[in-house]
């Protein structure tokens, strides 16, 4: 498997280099030179696979012999060892629950697979690998859990002070050992910019083995394809193989949606994708107007989507600019993706109404997805079968949405969380300037 930089198609590297480097030296993003299509027999028999078998077949096809089958199967089975059930709400709407991993968020798929893949590639290295990651909420906890106590690996997580939920903050600040949390006096976009700058800094590149665990790293996107295939497998069992799902994706940095597009390029049957955002609506605005403008992110209830400069939009452009046919990238992209944005008050109302009507508790991000599904059905796809990706367990936002559910309903605290909320937070506060991050890493 070879990958190229989105800034230079002639700059190709192996998967190992792409994973351990994180970003190309020209500040692009790595993309596979070839996206293979899964065999027809795979989809004909998809109902008989479990999620680990699906994940292995998808990865084996994409990696094209990059990793020995035995080792690859071990990586998949060790990382993807929790379910992703599809819950049918009604005939038009289903929810794909992606929060049954250790950090209660969909990021567990990417973080756990990446941790094992990096461990595989890092074998025999004497110098420590330093993983830098910026988080707007869920990524940090998933990466912390995925890489915890991994030999030869140090993890440094940057998160915006006061802009993540209580549970999210405890997930990334209480583990210790090889996990360090940097509390940045700024926004997620500040954190992400600092991380990207670190990869381009000559002093750090010379003295530290740096890589990223954000979705800018291709190793995060590969396993995020798995649950699209798993969602489709269950969809076929419910609705049959003649229909195609409309995947509704709560989106922030747009790695989640990019993984879905990659899955569709590998042959996954889809009717359409819907990008659902909060008021940080950079991509929905682009899909509506044709003009892409980044902006300073705004703080919202659905904080994992508080991104004003989504990194993976560059990959989306790359995927759709490669399509055949006339027209601009915008004209091509909007044929496949719809975009809708909603504010906090509308999100809260949906959480309340959904709990009243169905007795099902949505976290804020999934509520935004349900709103987008409803809007898309009204405006574009009246006969669509919508699958909303539920990206986080509602318990992660219990204190932030207290009283919002009908009749005082509250999410149950999973046993896996244990005494997390009572643990002591340990973080290092730094300013939103790269010099402070660099000084910390060099120190």
N, C-alpha and C positions, 0 to 999 in steps of 0.2 A: 504494500500500500504506500503510495506516495501522496504528499500534500504540497500545495503551493501557497504562496502568500498572495492575499488579495491585492497587494500593492505591486506584485511582480510575479507573473505566471511562470517565469523561467526559474524562479527561486524555489526549487523543490527539495523536500527533505523526507526522511523516513518517519513513520509514526513515532518511533522512539524519540527522535530529536524533537518532533513537534510537541509531544507530551511533556518532555522534561524541560524544554525551553519555554513553552507557554505561548510566547509571542514571537513572530519573526523579527529579526533585527531591523527591518525597514518599517516596523510599527503597523504592519498589516495584520491579517488574521489567517490562520491556516484553514485550507479547504482541501478536500480530497480531489485529486486530479480526475478520478473516475468514480462515479456512483453506480455500482452494479445493481441490476434488477434481480430480485428474488425469483426463483423458478415458479412456474404456474402451479406445480404440484404442492408447493408449500402452502399456498392459499387454499387449494382444494381440500387439504387435510388440516387446516389451521385449528379447527374445533377440537382436535385430538391432542394438541400440544398444551403443556403447562407454561407458565411464564418463564421459567428457566430454560426450557427447550426452545421457546420462541427467541429469547435473548441470545442463546448460543447460535442459532441458525442465522439470525440477522448479523451478529458480529462476525461470524465465520465468513459470511458472504462479503461483507464490507471490507474486512481486513485482508482477504485474499491470501492467506498463508503467512501473514506477518508473524503470527504466534502459533506455536504448536497446538493442535486441537486439544490435547490433554490439558495443557496449561491454561488454555483459553476457557475450557469448560470449568476448571477449578476456580478461575477468576470470577466467572459468571455466577456459579453456584454459591460461592462464598459471599458475594456482594448482593445479589438479588434473591434474598431469602425471606421475603415478606410479600403479602398479596397486594393486588390493586383491583378490588372488586368494583364492578359496574352496577350501580344501584338504579333501577328503573323507577323514576318518579311518576311519570305518566306516559302515554303513548308517544308524546312528542319530545320528552326530555329525560335524559339519564345523566347521572353524575358518576364520573370515574374517580374513585377515592384513591388518591396518591399519597396519603398521609399515614400509612401503617408501618413506616420504618422507624428507626430509633429516635430521630429528631422530629417526627410528626409532620414532615413536609416532603413535597415531591423531590426536593433537592437530594434526598437520601439515595435515589437511584444514581445520580451523577457522582456524588461524593464518594460513595462506597466503591463503585466500580473504578473510579479514578484512583482511589487510594491503593487498591490492589494492583491496578495496572502500573502505577508508578513504583510500587514495591517490587513488582516483577522486573521492571527496567532498571531499577536502582541497585539490584543485587551486585555485590562485589565492589561497589563504589566506596572509597575511603572517606571522601569529603561529604559532609552533611548536605542534604537537600533542604533548601528553605522555600516553603510554599507561602506565597503572598496571596491574600484574598480580601476583596472588599465585599461587604455585605450590606444590604438594605433591610435584612431581617432573617430570612430562612437559610440563606447560603452558609452563613457563619456557623450556625448550629450543626448543620449537616456535615460540613467539612470538619468541624471539631470532633464530631462523633466518628466520622469515617476514618480519620487519620490518627485518632487518639492512641498514644503509646506505640506508634509505628517506629521501628528502629531506623536510625539514620535520617529521620525526617523531623524538621521543626516547622510548625505552622504559625504564621503571624496573620491575625485577622483584624482588619480595619473596619470599624463600624461608626456611624454618625451618632454622637452623643444625644440622648433624649429622643431618638427617632426610631427606636425599635421597641417592641412590646417587652414587658417584664420577663415573660417566659423565654422569649427569644434571647434577651440579654443574658439570662442565667445560663442558657445552653452553651454560650460561647465564652463565658467569663469564669466558669467555676471548675473546669476540668483540671487545669494545671498541667504538670509534666511537660510535654512537648507542645502544648497549646498556649499561645500568648495573645491576649486581646488588647488592641490599641483603640482607645476611645477618642475619636477625632472630633474636634470642635468645629463641625461643618456638616455638609450634606453627603449623601451617598455618592453623588457625582464627584465631590471633592476626593472621597476615598478612592474611587475608581481611577481618577486622573493621577493620583499619587502612585498607585500600583503600576499603572502603565508607564509612568515616567521612570520608575525604578528599573524596569526591564531595559530601558534605553540608556541608563546611566553607566558610563564606562567604568567608574570605580567599583560599583556594585557588581557588574558583570565579571570584573577581573578577580574580585575577592570573595564572591559568594555564588553558590550554585542556586540560582533563583528560578522558580517556575510559578505558575498561577493555578489556582483551583476555581477561579471564576469561569463563567461560560465562554470567556474568550479562549479558554483552553479547549481544544477539540475533544479531549478525553471526557469532558462533561456532556457534550452533545450526543456522543455515540450511545451511551446508556439511556439518555432521555428519549431515544426512539423506541425503546422497548415497550413502554406503557401505551404507546399508540397502537402497536400491534396487539398487545394484550387487550386493550379496549375494543379493538375491532373483532378479536376472537370472541369476546363475550357478546358483542353487538350482533354478530352472526347467529349466535345461539338464540338470541331473543327475537330478532327480526328477520332472520334468513339471509342468504347470500346475495339476494337481488338488490338490496338497498345499500346505499353508502352513507356513512355517518357524516354529519357536519361537526367538526371538532371546534369547540369554543375554548380559547386559551387565555386565561388571565395572564397579562404580560407586563413585564417591567424592563428587563434588559434584553428580552426577546430571544434568549437561548431556547426557551421552551417551545416557542413557535417555530424557530429555525429547525429544531430537531424534528418537528412534525413535517415540515417541508421536505427534509432529507428522507424521512420515512416514506413519504409519497413518491419521491423520486426512485426509491427502491421498489416501488410497486404497490404500496399500501393503498387500497381503494378509499377515496375520500370524496365527498360531495363538495366540500369547501372548508376553509379555515376562517374563524372569526377571532380577530384580535380584540380582546376586552381590556380596557385600561380604566384607571381612575382619571382625575383631572390632568394628570401628566400624560397628555394625549398626543405626543409627538407623532406617532405612527398613524393613528386614526385620522389626524389632521392631514398627514401626507396622502393617505389613501383617498381622502375627500378632495384635496386641492391640487395635488401633484407637486407641492413644495415641501421640502424637508427642512425644518428649522429646529435645532436643539434649543433648549432653554433651561433656566435654573429650575430644578425640581421643587415641587410643593409638597409639604407634609400632609399625609392623609391617613385615614383609618386603615386602608389596605397598603401598609408601608412597604411591603416587598416590591410594590410596583411604583414606588416613588423615584422614578428615573427620568431625567430630562435629556439624557444623551445616550440612548441605548446602543451598546457596542455592536450587538449582533445584527443591527440593521444593515451594516456593510455586507454581512454574509447573505442576507436576504436579497440585497441588490445583485450580488454576484450570481445567486441561483436563478433569478428571474431575467437578468440581462443575458444569460446563456440560452434562454428559450428561443426557439425558432419563431419566425413571424415578424410582421411589421409593427412599428410603434415603439414608444419609449418604455423604459423599465417600469415606469408608473402604470402605463396602460396594460402591461402584461401582468404586473403584480395584482392589480385590483380585480382582475378576472378570477383570481384564486383566493383572495383574502378580503374580507370585510372588516371594518374597524368601528368600534363604538366606545364611547367614554361616558363615565357617570361620576357624580359627586358623592360625598359622604352621606348626605341626607337621603338621597335616593337609595344608596346602598343599605342604610339602616332600615328603611321602609321595606325593602325586599327581604332582609333577614327576618323582620317581624312577620311579614305576610307569609313567607315560606314556612316558618315554624308554626304559624296558626293553621295553614291549609294542609300541610303534610306532616307536621310533627318532626321535621328534619331541620337540624341546625346547621346553617351555613356559616363559614368564616367569611370575613369581609371580601377576600379575594374571589372566593367561589361565588359569592353574592353578585359581584360585578360580572362574573361569567354568566350567571343565570339571567341577569338583566340584558346582557348582550345577545344571548340566545333568543330571549323574548322579542327584542327589538328586531333582530334579523328575521325572525319568523314573520313578524308583522309587515316588514318592508320588502324583504327579498325572497324568502324561501318558505312559503306558506305550508308546503308539504314536507318540510325538512325534518329529519330525525336528528336531534341535537344531543351531542355528548359533551358535557361541560367538564373540563379537567378541574377537579377539586384539589387545590395545591397545598392546603394546610388544614390541620385539625383545628376546630373552633376553640379548643381549650387554650390555644396559643394567644388568643385575643380576649380571654374571658374578662379581664379587668377593664379592658378598653371598651367593651361593648356591654357592660353590665346593665341589665334592665331592658335590652333591646329586643329580646325574644318574647314571643307571646306567652302570657300567663306565667311569667317569671321562670321559664325553662332555662336550664343551665347545662352546658356540656359536662360530661363526666371526665374526671381526671384519669387518664390511662395509667395503669400500674407501672408502665415503663418509665414514666416521669419521676415516680418515687418522691424523694425529698428535695427535688431540684430547687423549688422556690425558696426553701429555707437555707440553701447553701450560700456561703459568702462570695460576693462578687469581687473579682480581682482583675483590674484593668489598669493600663498605663495611659494617661491622658496626654494627647499631643495636639498641636495646632494643625489646621488644614493647609499645611505647607510641606512641600516635598523635603526640604532641608531637615525637618524634624524626623521624618521617617528614615531618611538616609542615615542620620546620626544614630538612630536607634539600631538600625541593621548593622552598621559598621561597628557599633559598640558591643 
